[in-house]
Amino acid sequence: MLHVDLIAPIAVLLDRHARRRPAQVAYWDATRSVTYAQLADRTASIAANLAKAGLKDGDRIAIYLPNGVDWIEACFAALRAGAVVVPISFDAAEAEISYRLTDADCALVVTAGARKELVGKICRDAAISPQVIFAGAGAEEAGPSMASFAAPPGAAPPDPDDIDRSSFIIYTSGTTGRAKGVLLSIRGMLWISAACWAPIGELTDKDVVLSPLPLFHSYGLNLSVLGVLAVGASEHIMERFSPQQALDLLQTGKYSVMPGVPTMFHYLLLRAQEAGIERLGAVRLCISAGAIMPATLNKAFEERFRTRLLDGYGITETSTMVTMNWLHGGRPMGSCGLPVPGLAVRIVDPTSLQDVPFGDEGELIVRGPNLMQGYHNKPAETASALRNGWYHTGDLAKSDPSGYLTITGRIKELIIRGGQNIAPAEIEEVVVKHLQVRDCAVVGMRHATLGEVPCLFVVAQEDGLDLAALLEHCRAHLSAYKIPEATHLVAEIPRTGSGKIMRFKLVEALNSRA
């Protein structure tokens, strides 16, 4: 059932909760908290003062802050001021920050006092001059502070009620190279709350969420920022994920829901096994998205903690979720679930665009009210991705007769070895089962006669790795042509904030060794 009341302007949602639950803590972090009444008042003041200071309707505001309450307030205030929010990872490299500020033509940057010099250098080098506002520790000493903008303005905030216009430019994860700015609306983002988080995850105002998700990423923004607001829940925002800290917090029994990405649940399970922990406090539901969830990890997690870990599939271009497993009933492990109600999905042959039979692999294409409005300043890429109302994901998938989907990889990631297709994810799921493997990734390596062959990158457990035993493990579970031709031990696998493997970086590493 679609919870249509959750789809509304940000000011309407804030005012609704400020009236119904004024004293309830909406969000908190390690240093501060904010109630719904305070959040409504503060974001109204900040928005009005931003407009008073010259911010125009449709201007872009970059949020370059660590996870926390300041991030939340900056986001909601920007939207109430009629601005377009441009989230930037607090761990982004200088070139990545510069690209986003210039590509989006940001008029204002909200950042931490500790980043003053870096932001100043980036702006000088790029010959841009956005206004800069500081938040958090040392903000007042750095310059204009968000706290000063929260003072009563003596005027009403702009509070635009058009929820169909572009309100976010979310840069893609960049797993294949330079990121693209995805234009999303408030309606499309909140539609996910109405069609997925509330009816499928049963998220309500009674829930207390522990969120380690990076808020700059579309998954974190959709669930941990907008989803929590939509239903009126409470949320503890972790600045960054730590397995030990997450376990300590969960053991307090305060939390009912924890979202994450597969790597987070992998490390949470490992740490719990080391510490002998078998329950996650009062958690009723864990939600995974952002990358492929191995069936073995899903099963092991649920068996140990006796807590549902529901996997879903989402992408930035669809305002996140496309499919989701449901809280009740059975499901095939390894599947990312059923299409979210209201969405149309097809699995087609990438060449003919004809639907493939059940069980066959093809490209997943999507149509629905949550599709992006396009890529910012990239009409050719937009036209290629959005065709006849369908978004072509570039992801390979298959479906069983009951409609459960399984993501098998990406079209561009397929390794074609002598004419035989190899999905990296299939090899990775086998490799990560080996007891001496902590993490892994597979990419295609050039080969003089076969075209491409699989190359494996492995992060070993602390007690080391017996390579011969690992390859024997692979031979027991994979066809001969899928066995990695080369293996490299690395300290970590490069991943995006959502947990996706940045394979292009591994390919670059391979090419540099050649």
N, C-alpha and C positions, 0 to 999 in steps of 0.2 A: 504494500500500500504506500503510495506516494504521500509524504508529509508536506503538502503544499504550503502550509503556514511557515515553514522554515525558509522559504524563498522570499526574501524581502530586502529592502535597503538596509545597510549596516546600521543607520541611525534608528530605524524601526526596531530591529532586533535588540539593540542596546537599551532603548527606552522600555521595551517590553520586559526585559529582565530586571532593569533598575526598579520597575514598579512591582514586579512579582517577587523578587528575591534580592532586595537592595543590599542586605548585609552578607550575602553569600560571597565567599571568595571566588572570583572568576579564574584568575591565573596567579600563580606565585612561582618564584625562583629561589635561589639560595640567599638572596639579599632583600627582596621585597615582595609584597603581595598587593593585589588590588581587588576590591569588591566590585560587583556589577554597578552599584550606584556611583562609586568613584570612577569606574571606567567610562561610564556614560558622560559624567561631568567633565573629566579631564580631556577626553578625546574631543568633546564639543568645544572646549576652550582652545585647545591646540589648533583645531581646524579653523576656528574663527580668527585666531591670531595669525595663522599662516596666510589666510586670505587678506587680512589687514596689512600684512607685510609685503603683499604684492604677488602672492602665488595665484596664478590664473587657472581657470577651469581647464582641465586636460593636461596641465603640466606634469612632467614625470618627476617622481620623488624616489631616489635610491635609498633603500634601507640597508646599510652596511654596518650591522651590529651583531654581537653574539646572541645566541638564544636567550630569551628572558622577557620579563614584563615590558621593558622598554621597547622591544621589538613589536610586541602586540600593540602597545599604545601608538607607536609611530605608524603602524599599518592602518589601524582603524581611523586615526586622525587624518591621515593622507586621503583615505577614501571619502571621509566626511567633508574634506576640503575640495572634493571634485578632482583630485589628482589621480594619476596612474602610478601604481606601486611597482617599483623595479627592485626586487630582492637581490642582494649580492652576498655570497658566502663570506663570512668573516675570515675564512682561511684561504680566500682566493688569492692567486698570484697577482702581482702588480699589473701585468699585461691584461689579465682577465678583467680586473676592475676597470682599467682604462677603456677596454673595449665596450663594456656594458654602459659606462657613463657616456661615452661618445655615441655609440650606436643608438641608445635610447634618447639621447639629447636631454639628459637630466637637468632640471632647473634647480634642484635642491638635493643635498645629501645629508642623511641623518647617520651619524657615526659616533664612535667612542672617542673620548679624549685622547686615548693612547694612539689613535690612528690619525691624529691631526697632521703630523709632518708628512706621512705617507700620502694622504689625500691631497695635501697641498702640492707635493711633488708631482703626483699624477696629473693634477689639473694644470700645472705650469707646463709640463711636458706635452700635454695634449692640447694646450692653448684653449682651455675651456674655463669658465668661471661660474660654476653653480654656487648658490648659497649653501653654506655648511652649518648644520646645527648639531650640537653634541648631546649625548645622553649617557647616563651612568656615572661611574666614579670619575672624578676630575673634569666633569663636563663644564662646570662654571668657570674653572680656570682656563679651559681651552678656548672658550668663546661663547657665542649665543647658545643657550641650553634649552633643551626641550622642557625642562622644569619651569623656566621662565615663560615659555609659551603656554603653559598650563594655567597661568593666572587668568582670572575672570576677564574676558575681553570687552564686556559691555555691548556685545553684538552676537547675533545668532550665527551658527556655522552654516556654510552653504548647503550641506546635506542634500546632494542630488538624489533624485528618486528614480533615475533611469538606470535600471540594473542590467540593461542589455548592451550598454556601450563598453568599450575596452576599458578595463579597470586594472589590469595586471599585464606586465610584460615579464614573463617567466622564461629565463634562458634555459634551453635544453641541457641535459646532462653532459653533452659533448663527448659521448662514448666513441664517436667516429671523427672527431676533429672540432673545428670552431663551432661554438654554440649558436643557435638561432633563437631570437626573441619571439616567444609564443604569446599572442594576444588573446586574453581570456576575459570573460565578463563575470560579474557577480552572480548573475542568474545561472550561468553554466557551472560555476564553482559550488554554489549552494544547492544546485539540483542534485549533486552527489550526496550531500547531507540528507536531502529529502528522499532520495531513491535508494541509497545504500547504507550510510552510517546509522540512520534512525531505524528503518524497517529491518535491515539485515543484521546489523550489529547490535540493534536494540539500544543504541546510545540515547540516554535521557539526562534530564537535569539532576538525577540522583547519582550519576556516575562521577567518580573521581579518577581522572586520567593521569598516568605517569608517562610523560612523553620525552623520549630522547631524540626525536626526529629533528633534523635540521630544518628550521622554519623557512629558510630561503628556497627550499625545494618544494615543488608543487604538491607532493604527498603531505609533507609537514604543514604547508600553508593551508591545504584543503581540510585536513582532519584536525590537526592540533591547534590551528588558529580559527578558521571559519566554522568547522564542524562543531567544536566545543561551544563557540558563541551561539550557533544556530539553535542548539538544544538547551543551552543554559547549564552546561555541566561545569565542573571545577577541574583545574588542571595544574599539575606541578611540572614546570618546564625544566628539564636538565640542560645545562649549558652545552654539554657534550656527553656522549654515551660512555659509561664505564661499567663493565659487568659487575664488579664488586659493589659499586655505589648503587646500581639498580637493584641488586639482590638485597642490600641492606635496607633500602627504602621499601621494597615490596614486602619484606618481613614485618614491617610495622602494621600491616593489615589495613592501611588507609585507602588502598587503591583497588579499583575494580576493573580497569581497562589499561592495557599497555600496547601501543602500536610500535612497530619497529620494522627493520628490514632483515632479510635472512641472515646476514652476517652477525647482526646483533643477537639474534636468538641462538645462533651457533655458539657464540662466545659466552652467552648467558648460561647455556646448557653445560658447557665445559667447566665453567667456574662453579656452578652448582654441584656438578659431579665431584669436583675436587674438594669442595667444602662439605659434602654430604647433605646438601639441602634438597628436599623432595617436594616442597610446596612453595607457591608464590603468594603467600599471605592470603588475602581475600580476592585476588584477581579472578574474575569470571571469564575474561576473554583477552586473548592476545591477537593482534591483527598484523599480518605481514603483507607487504607490497614493495614495489620498487625494483625487485629483481626476482629471478626464478627461485622458488623454494624447493630444495631437494626433498623428495618424498621420505627419504630416510631420516632427515632432520625433523620434519614435521611429525613423523610417527614417534621418534625417540623423545621429542619434547613433550608431546601429549602423554606418553606413557609414564614419564618421570614425574611430571607436575600435576597430572590429572586436570589439566586446564586446556580449554579449546584454543588452538592456534589456527586461525582461519587465514588462508592464503587468498590473495586477490591479485588481479593484473590491472595495472593502470599506466597511463602515459600522460605526459604534460599536455599534449595536444588534445586530449579529451577531458581536461580538467581533473585528471587522475583516473578514477576507477572505470573499467570496462566490464570486468567480471569479478565475482566474489563468491566464495563458499559461504553457505548459510550456517547460522548458529545451531540449528536443530536438524536432525536427520543425518543420514550417512553421506559419504562423499568418497570418490576415488582419490586416494592419496597421490600427490604429485600433480593433481589438477588445480588450476587456478579458479575453478568454480563455474557458475552459470552467468550468462550475461545479466547485467544489472537491469531490472525492470524498466522498460521505456527505451532501451537501447536496441538497435538492430545490428547484428554482427553477421558477417559472412566469412567463410574460408574459401579462397579462390585460387585458381592457378594464376601465378603472377604474370604469365604471358597472355593467356586467352581470357582471363578474368571470369572464367566459368567456375561455378561452385564445384568443389571436389567432394567425393563420397566420404561418408563417415569413416574415420580412421586414417584418411589420407592427409598428408601434410600440404599446407598451402599458406598463402598470405592472409592475415587477418585484416579485414576492413570493417569500419565502424561508421554508423550513422546515428545521430541523436541530438538532443538539445544541449549537450555539454561540449560539443565540438568547438575547437578554437575558431577565432575569427580570421586567422591567418598568421603568417610570420611577419614580424615588424620589418618594413622596408625590403621585403624579399618577395616580390610578386611571382617570380618564376618558380621559386621553391613552394610557394603557396599553391600555385596552379598544379604543380606536380603531385602534391600531397592530398589536396582536396579536389576530387573529381566526381562530378554528378551527385554532389551531396554526401559522398562517402570519403572518410579519411583512410588513406592507405598507410597502414602502420609500419610496413617493412618488417614486421615480426612474423615468424613462421609459427603455425599452430595446427592442431588437429582436434577433432571433436568426436566424442563417443555418441552413440544413439540417444543417450539421455540428455545431451546438450552440454555436458561438462567439457570445458576447454583445457587444453594443455599447451603451454607455450614451449616450443622446441628450439628456438633460436632466432637469429635475424638473417634475412636474406643475404645481406652483405657479409655476414660472419661465416657463412657456410664455407667449409673447406672442401674443395673439389679435387679429390685425389684420383688421378687417372680416370676421370669420368664418374667416380663414385662420390656421392654427397655425404659429408660428415658434419654433424652438428656439434660444435664445441661443448655445449651443455651436457650432451650425453656422456662424453668422456669425463667431464668434470664431476658429474654425479657419481661415477664409479670411483674416481681417484679419491674424492673427499671421504669415502667410506673407509679408506685405509687408516688404521689406527695411528700411523706416524705422520699423517697429513693434517695440517691445521687449515690450510686454504690452498686454492689452486686456480689456474686459468689456462685455457688452451687457445692458441692462435694458429693460423696457417703460416707455414714456412715455405718459401720458394724451393722448388726441386727441379733439377734439369730435365728429367724425363716424365715425372708424374704431374708436374704443374705445381701442386701444393701437397704438403704433408702436415700432420698435426705436430705441434711443438708444445710441450707442457712446461708451465712455470709452477713451482711448488714452494709453499711456505711449510717447513717441517715443524713437527712438535719439538718440544725442548730436548727430548731424548734422541733427536737425530732422525735420519731417514736411511733405510736400507733400499737403495735404488733397485737392486735386482729383485727384491721381494715385491716392491711396488709394481714393477713391470710384469711380474708373474701374476699379481693380483689383477692387472689390466687384462692380461691374456685369458684369465679365467672368466671374465665378464664382458669382453668386447671382441668383435670380429677382428681378424688379423689386420685388415687395412685401416682400422681405427686406433691401433696401438701407436702412441707417440714415438716419433722418430728421434726426438731430442728432448732432453729434460734439463731444466735450469733451476737451481735452488736460489730463491730470492728472499729478502727480508719481509716483503709485503706485496700484495697484489694491488695495483692502483685501481681505486674505485671512486665512483661519484658519491655524493652525499646520500643518495638513495640506495647505494650498495651495488650498482651496476658496474661491471668490469669495464675499465677503459682499455679495450684491447688495442687501440691504435698506439698507446704508449708502449705496450709490449712489442708490437710490430716494429716500432721505432727502435726499441732496444735490440731487437734481433738484427735489424738492418745495420745498426751501428757496429755490431760484432762481426758482420760479414766482411 
